[in-house]
Amino acid sequence: MSTLPVVAAVDGSDDSLRALDWAVDAARRRAAPLRVAHVRQYAHWVQPEVLAAGPADPQDDSVLDQV
């Protein structure tokens, strides 16, 4: 079995949470590390590489609460 990590990207959608469930199971079966990437969509981009809205407050993150 591979010891490469199993990776799942989670944005809070039902599909991403199902993918996370699959990834957890796959990592357990393979005795592999699990890496979860929390992805977010920012509301507004003004120009390349400039984030207009600023990063969200990690204390107020419903996706982290779900995961």
C-alpha positions as a Markdown table, in Angstrom:
| # | Residue | x | y | z |
|---|---|---|---|---|
| 1 | Met | 0.0 | 0.0 | 0.0 |
| 2 | Ser | 1.0 | 3.6 | -0.6 |
| 3 | Thr | 2.0 | 5.8 | 2.2 |
| 4 | Leu | 1.5 | 9.0 | 0.1 |
| 5 | Pro | -1.1 | 11.2 | 1.8 |
| 6 | Val | -4.7 | 11.2 | 0.8 |
| 7 | Val | -5.8 | 14.8 | 0.1 |
| 8 | Ala | -9.3 | 16.3 | 0.2 |
| 9 | Ala | -10.3 | 19.9 | -0.5 |
| 10 | Val | -13.3 | 21.1 | 1.6 |
| 11 | Asp | -15.4 | 24.2 | 0.9 |
| 12 | Gly | -18.4 | 23.3 | 3.0 |
| 13 | Ser | -20.5 | 22.0 | 0.1 |
| 14 | Asp | -22.3 | 18.6 | 0.4 |
| 15 | Asp | -20.1 | 17.2 | -2.3 |
| 16 | Ser | -16.9 | 18.3 | -0.6 |
| 17 | Leu | -18.0 | 16.8 | 2.7 |
| 18 | Arg | -18.8 | 13.5 | 1.0 |
| 19 | Ala | -15.3 | 13.7 | -0.6 |
| 20 | Leu | -13.9 | 14.2 | 2.9 |
| 21 | Asp | -15.7 | 11.1 | 4.2 |
| 22 | Trp | -14.3 | 9.1 | 1.3 |
| 23 | Ala | -10.8 | 10.5 | 2.0 |
| 24 | Val | -11.0 | 9.6 | 5.7 |
| 25 | Asp | -11.9 | 6.1 | 4.9 |
| 26 | Ala | -9.2 | 5.8 | 2.2 |
| 27 | Ala | -6.6 | 7.1 | 4.5 |
| 28 | Arg | -7.6 | 4.6 | 7.3 |
| 29 | Arg | -7.6 | 1.7 | 4.9 |
| 30 | Arg | -4.1 | 2.6 | 3.6 |
| 31 | Ala | -2.7 | 3.7 | 6.9 |
| 32 | Ala | -1.8 | 6.9 | 5.1 |
| 33 | Pro | -1.7 | 10.4 | 6.3 |
| 34 | Leu | -4.8 | 12.6 | 5.6 |
| 35 | Arg | -4.4 | 16.2 | 4.4 |
| 36 | Val | -7.4 | 18.4 | 4.3 |
| 37 | Ala | -7.3 | 21.7 | 2.4 |
| 38 | His | -9.9 | 24.3 | 3.4 |
| 39 | Val | -10.8 | 26.3 | 0.4 |
| 40 | Arg | -12.7 | 29.5 | 0.3 |
| 41 | Gln | -14.0 | 31.7 | -2.4 |
| 42 | Tyr | -13.5 | 35.4 | -1.8 |
| 43 | Ala | -16.2 | 37.8 | -2.8 |
| 44 | His | -14.4 | 40.3 | -4.9 |
| 45 | Trp | -11.1 | 40.8 | -6.7 |
| 46 | Val | -10.2 | 44.3 | -7.8 |
| 47 | Gln | -7.0 | 43.6 | -9.7 |
| 48 | Pro | -4.6 | 40.6 | -10.0 |
| 49 | Glu | -3.2 | 39.6 | -6.6 |
| 50 | Val | -5.1 | 42.2 | -4.6 |
| 51 | Leu | -7.8 | 40.8 | -2.4 |
| 52 | Ala | -10.5 | 43.5 | -1.9 |
| 53 | Ala | -12.5 | 41.8 | 0.9 |
| 54 | Gly | -9.5 | 40.7 | 3.0 |
| 55 | Pro | -9.1 | 37.3 | 4.6 |
| 56 | Ala | -12.1 | 36.0 | 6.6 |
| 57 | Asp | -11.9 | 35.7 | 10.3 |
| 58 | Pro | -10.9 | 32.1 | 11.2 |
| 59 | Gln | -13.0 | 32.3 | 14.4 |
| 60 | Asp | -16.2 | 32.7 | 12.4 |
| 61 | Asp | -15.8 | 29.8 | 9.9 |
| 62 | Ser | -18.7 | 27.4 | 9.5 |
| 63 | Val | -16.7 | 25.1 | 7.3 |
| 64 | Leu | -14.1 | 24.5 | 10.1 |
| 65 | Asp | -16.9 | 23.9 | 12.5 |
| 66 | Gln | -18.4 | 21.2 | 10.2 |
| 67 | Val | -15.1 | 19.5 | 9.4 |
